[in-house]
Amino acid sequence: MKASKKTKRRILTALFPAFLAFAAANTPAPATAVPIPELGELDLKNNETLKSLREEVRRGIYVIKSGRALDELPELAFYRYRVRPGDTFWTVLARTSMDMDTLLTVNDLSSPLDVPKMKSIYIPNLRGIVVRGADREKISSTAARCGVDLAYVNRVNGGESLDKSYVFIPCGKISQLQRSLFLGTAFLNPLSNGRRSSGFGTRRNPFNGKSYEFHRGIDLACPMKSAVRAARRGRVVHTGYEGGYGHLVVIQHEMGYRTYYGHLSGYNVKPGETVEPGDLIAYSGNSGRTTGPHLHFEIRRGGTAVNPSLYLHR
């Protein structure tokens, strides 16, 4: 039996990563499966699917920005693109008529550098952003900020009920903070005179030189008592001695980000204080588990350590 267009969409969205579950319907899943459409090579001369996708992107923008009838808006669809050697975030962006916000939120990217490392990415036929559902007020405010009528949001997501894990806002835009985080311009370097002595990720144990360990931040070698400055505006949530970190300062930022400043020799802030980018917060040292004077700098996103090199202003 041939699956209907709506049934195919339900099957396809069931195959996406969890963050694409916003389009899933509340009906029982069909027994047969339909493969996710492949986009193929990003060559306009020889790829009719790519031509069609680009045309629907253009039409979607026109319909929403011009306030056209709902039934003129293309039905939301997704394609799988298998990343090829030489592909970058920017080349995929240009050849598919996407914008930064769409590729970033649909694929849950943390940096443009993620794309060459991925096997596949998902590309919709509409520009927009994926946001967490269930919070109708937040969805409404995001749509209003982006100048998108909620009727279009309802249309794209299959009805007026937006009580889903994730919702797609057509022609939606991320905030300036999200954009700066993605582009690696959100955090200042905490030291003006530091030299990177150890990077993020798996490294050889600096104490025995034999075993390996995961390093959650970067180490910046510097003279004792060098000025350590806040990498971004935030609220100080911890100052004190913390195991291998030694003397440590932790600052809470927007969107679940925290920065850690370890191996310090002294503090210039207290918990509860609000700091601005570049404010003096502490002095570097040699406390905790170290092999010499340096600053350990760490960024966590929702409790998970991420590579600071992707977020520091270059």
C-alpha positions as CSV (number, residue, x, y, z in Angstrom):
1,M,0.0,0.0,0.0
2,K,1.4,3.4,-1.0
3,A,1.9,5.8,2.0
4,S,0.2,9.2,1.8
5,K,2.2,12.5,1.8
6,K,1.4,13.1,5.5
7,T,2.2,9.5,6.5
8,K,5.5,9.8,4.8
9,R,6.3,12.9,6.7
10,R,5.4,11.2,10.0
11,I,7.8,8.3,9.1
12,L,10.6,10.6,8.1
13,T,10.4,12.7,11.3
14,A,10.5,9.6,13.4
15,L,13.9,8.8,11.8
16,F,15.4,12.2,12.7
17,P,17.4,12.9,15.8
18,A,15.4,13.7,18.9
19,F,15.7,17.5,18.3
20,L,13.6,17.1,15.1
21,A,10.7,15.4,16.8
22,F,8.7,18.6,16.7
23,A,6.9,17.5,13.5
24,A,5.8,14.1,14.8
25,A,2.1,13.5,14.7
26,N,0.1,12.0,17.6
27,T,-1.1,9.1,15.5
28,P,0.2,5.5,15.6
29,A,3.2,5.0,13.5
30,P,2.6,3.0,10.2
31,A,4.2,-0.4,9.9
32,T,6.2,0.5,6.8
33,A,9.1,2.8,6.6
34,V,10.0,5.4,4.0
35,P,13.7,6.4,3.7
36,I,14.7,10.0,4.3
37,P,15.1,11.7,0.9
38,E,18.7,12.2,-0.1
39,L,19.7,15.6,-1.4
40,G,22.7,14.3,-3.5
41,E,25.5,16.5,-4.7
42,L,25.1,20.2,-4.3
43,D,25.3,20.9,-8.0
44,L,22.5,23.0,-9.4
45,K,23.2,21.9,-13.0
46,N,22.5,18.2,-12.3
47,N,20.3,18.1,-9.2
48,E,16.6,18.8,-9.7
49,T,15.9,18.1,-6.0
50,L,18.3,20.8,-5.0
51,K,16.6,23.2,-7.5
52,S,13.2,22.4,-6.1
53,L,14.5,22.8,-2.5
54,R,15.9,26.3,-3.3
55,E,12.7,27.3,-5.0
56,E,10.6,26.3,-1.9
57,V,13.0,28.2,0.4
58,R,12.5,31.3,-1.8
59,R,8.7,30.8,-1.9
60,G,8.5,30.3,1.9
61,I,10.2,33.5,2.6
62,Y,8.0,35.4,0.1
63,V,4.8,33.9,1.5
64,I,5.6,34.8,5.1
65,K,7.1,38.2,4.5
66,S,4.3,39.2,2.2
67,G,1.5,37.9,4.4
68,R,0.2,35.5,1.7
69,A,-2.4,32.8,2.2
70,L,-1.4,29.9,4.4
71,D,-2.0,27.3,1.7
72,E,0.7,29.0,-0.4
73,L,3.3,28.0,2.1
74,P,5.3,24.8,1.2
75,E,4.7,21.9,3.5
76,L,7.7,21.4,5.7
77,A,10.1,18.7,4.6
78,F,13.6,17.6,5.3
79,Y,16.5,16.1,3.3
80,R,19.6,14.2,4.3
81,Y,22.8,15.5,2.9
82,R,25.9,13.3,3.2
83,V,28.9,15.5,3.9
84,R,31.6,15.2,1.2
85,P,35.3,16.0,1.4
86,G,35.9,19.8,1.0
87,D,32.4,20.7,2.3
88,T,32.2,23.5,4.9
89,F,29.3,25.0,6.8
90,W,29.5,28.0,4.5
91,T,29.5,26.1,1.2
92,V,26.5,24.0,2.2
93,L,24.8,27.2,3.4
94,A,25.3,29.0,0.1
95,R,24.4,26.1,-2.2
96,T,21.1,25.2,-0.4
97,S,19.9,28.8,0.1
98,M,19.8,28.2,3.8
99,D,20.8,30.7,6.4
100,M,23.0,30.3,9.4
101,D,20.2,30.1,11.9
102,T,18.5,27.2,10.1
103,L,21.4,24.9,9.7
104,L,22.6,25.7,13.3
105,T,19.3,24.8,15.1
106,V,18.1,22.0,12.9
107,N,21.4,20.1,13.3
108,D,22.2,21.3,16.8
109,L,25.6,22.6,15.8
110,S,28.0,24.3,18.2
111,S,30.4,25.8,15.6
112,P,30.8,26.1,11.8
113,L,33.7,23.7,12.2
114,D,31.2,20.9,13.1
115,V,30.1,20.3,9.6
116,P,33.3,18.8,8.0
117,K,33.4,16.3,10.9
118,M,29.8,15.0,10.4
119,K,28.7,12.2,8.1
120,S,25.3,13.7,7.4
121,I,23.3,16.9,8.1
122,Y,19.6,17.6,7.7
123,I,18.4,20.4,5.5
124,P,14.7,21.6,5.4
125,N,12.9,23.2,2.5
126,L,12.1,26.3,4.6
127,R,14.3,28.7,6.5
128,G,13.6,28.9,10.2
129,I,14.7,27.8,13.6
130,V,14.0,24.8,15.9
131,V,13.0,25.7,19.5
132,R,11.8,23.7,22.4
133,G,8.0,23.4,22.5
134,A,5.5,23.1,25.3
135,D,6.2,26.8,26.3
136,R,3.5,28.6,24.2
137,E,4.5,32.0,25.6
138,K,8.1,31.5,24.5
139,I,7.1,30.4,21.1
140,S,4.8,33.4,20.7
141,S,7.4,35.9,21.9
142,T,10.1,34.3,19.5
143,A,7.7,34.5,16.6
144,A,6.8,38.1,17.4
145,R,10.4,39.1,17.7
146,C,11.0,37.6,14.3
147,G,7.9,39.2,12.8
148,V,6.3,35.8,12.0
149,D,2.5,35.4,12.3
150,L,1.6,32.4,14.6
151,A,-0.7,31.1,11.9
152,Y,2.3,30.2,9.8
153,V,3.9,28.5,12.8
154,N,0.8,26.5,13.4
155,R,0.6,25.6,9.7
156,V,4.1,24.3,9.5
157,N,3.8,22.3,12.7
158,G,0.6,20.5,11.7
159,G,-2.1,22.4,13.7
160,E,-2.8,24.9,16.4
161,S,-1.5,22.6,19.2
162,L,2.1,23.3,19.7
163,D,2.4,21.0,22.7
164,K,5.4,19.2,21.2
165,S,9.0,18.6,22.3
166,Y,10.3,20.8,19.5
167,V,8.7,23.4,17.2
168,F,9.8,24.8,13.9
169,I,9.4,28.6,13.5
170,P,9.5,29.4,9.8
171,C,11.7,32.5,9.0
172,G,12.7,32.5,12.7
173,K,16.0,34.0,13.8
174,I,18.3,33.1,16.7
175,S,19.4,35.8,19.2
176,Q,22.6,37.8,18.9
177,L,24.0,35.9,21.8
178,Q,23.4,32.5,20.1
179,R,25.0,33.8,17.0
180,S,28.1,35.1,18.8
181,L,28.4,31.8,20.6
182,F,28.2,29.9,17.3
183,L,30.7,32.1,15.6
184,G,33.2,32.0,18.4
185,T,33.0,35.6,19.4
186,A,31.0,35.3,22.7
187,F,33.9,35.0,25.2
188,L,37.0,37.1,25.7
189,N,40.3,35.6,26.5
190,P,40.7,35.6,30.3
191,L,44.4,36.4,30.1
192,S,46.2,39.1,28.2
193,N,49.6,37.5,28.5
194,G,48.8,33.7,28.4
195,R,50.4,31.1,26.2
196,R,48.4,28.0,25.4
197,S,50.3,25.0,26.9
198,S,47.6,22.3,26.7
199,G,44.4,22.0,24.7
200,F,40.9,20.6,25.1
201,G,40.3,16.8,24.8
202,T,42.3,13.6,25.3
203,R,45.9,14.2,26.3
204,R,48.8,12.3,27.8
205,N,48.9,12.5,31.6
206,P,51.3,15.4,32.4
207,F,52.4,13.7,35.7
208,N,53.4,10.2,34.5
209,G,53.6,10.7,30.8
210,K,52.1,7.3,30.1
211,S,48.4,7.1,30.7
212,Y,45.8,9.3,28.9
213,E,43.1,11.6,30.4
214,F,40.4,13.9,29.1
215,H,41.2,17.6,29.6
216,R,38.0,19.6,30.0
217,G,39.5,23.0,29.2
218,I,42.6,24.7,28.0
219,D,45.7,25.6,30.0
220,L,47.3,29.1,29.6
221,A,50.8,29.3,30.9
222,C,51.5,32.7,32.5
223,P,53.5,34.3,35.3
224,M,52.3,34.0,38.9
225,K,49.6,36.5,39.9
226,S,48.7,37.5,36.3
227,A,45.4,39.3,36.1
228,V,42.5,36.9,35.3
229,R,39.5,38.6,33.7
230,A,35.8,37.7,33.2
231,A,35.3,36.2,29.7
232,R,31.7,37.3,29.6
233,R,29.1,39.1,31.6
234,G,27.6,36.9,34.3
235,R,27.1,36.2,38.0
236,V,29.8,34.7,40.2
237,V,28.5,31.4,41.7
238,H,31.6,29.9,43.3
239,T,34.9,31.0,44.7
240,G,36.9,28.5,46.7
241,Y,39.2,25.5,46.7
242,E,38.0,22.6,44.6
243,G,40.2,19.5,44.4
244,G,42.4,19.4,41.3
245,Y,41.2,22.8,40.2
246,G,42.8,24.4,43.3
247,H,41.5,27.8,43.9
248,L,38.6,28.2,41.5
249,V,36.1,30.9,40.3
250,V,32.9,29.9,38.4
251,I,30.7,32.4,36.6
252,Q,27.2,31.6,35.4
253,H,26.2,33.1,32.0
254,E,23.1,33.1,29.8
255,M,21.7,30.1,28.2
256,G,23.2,27.6,30.6
257,Y,26.9,28.5,30.0
258,R,29.4,28.6,32.8
259,T,33.1,29.5,32.8
260,Y,35.7,28.0,35.1
261,Y,39.0,29.7,36.1
262,G,41.3,27.3,38.0
263,H,44.7,27.0,39.7
264,L,44.3,30.6,41.1
265,S,46.4,32.3,43.7
266,G,43.7,34.8,44.9
267,Y,40.2,36.2,44.2
268,N,38.9,39.6,43.4
269,V,35.2,38.7,43.5
270,K,32.7,37.0,45.8
271,P,29.7,34.7,45.0
272,G,26.6,36.7,44.0
273,E,28.5,39.5,42.3
274,T,27.7,40.4,38.7
275,V,30.8,40.9,36.5
276,E,31.2,42.5,33.1
277,P,33.5,41.3,30.3
278,G,37.1,42.1,31.1
279,D,36.5,42.7,34.9
280,L,39.3,41.6,37.1
281,I,38.1,38.5,38.9
282,A,41.2,36.7,40.2
283,Y,45.0,36.2,40.0
284,S,46.6,33.2,38.3
285,G,48.6,30.8,40.4
286,N,49.8,27.2,40.9
287,S,47.2,25.7,43.2
288,G,45.6,22.3,42.9
289,R,46.9,19.6,40.5
290,T,49.5,21.4,38.4
291,T,53.0,21.1,37.0
292,G,53.6,24.8,37.0
293,P,52.0,28.2,37.1
294,H,49.1,28.5,34.6
295,L,45.4,29.2,34.3
296,H,42.9,26.4,33.6
297,F,40.0,27.9,31.6
298,E,36.9,25.9,31.0
299,I,33.5,26.5,29.4
300,R,30.5,24.3,30.1
301,R,27.3,24.3,28.2
302,G,24.4,22.8,30.3
303,G,26.9,21.1,32.5
304,T,29.0,19.6,29.7
305,A,32.5,20.8,28.9
306,V,32.9,22.2,25.4
307,N,36.1,23.3,23.6
308,P,36.9,26.9,24.6
309,S,38.8,27.4,21.4
310,L,35.5,27.4,19.5
311,Y,34.0,30.2,21.6
312,L,36.9,32.6,22.4
313,H,37.0,35.8,20.4
314,R,39.7,35.6,17.8
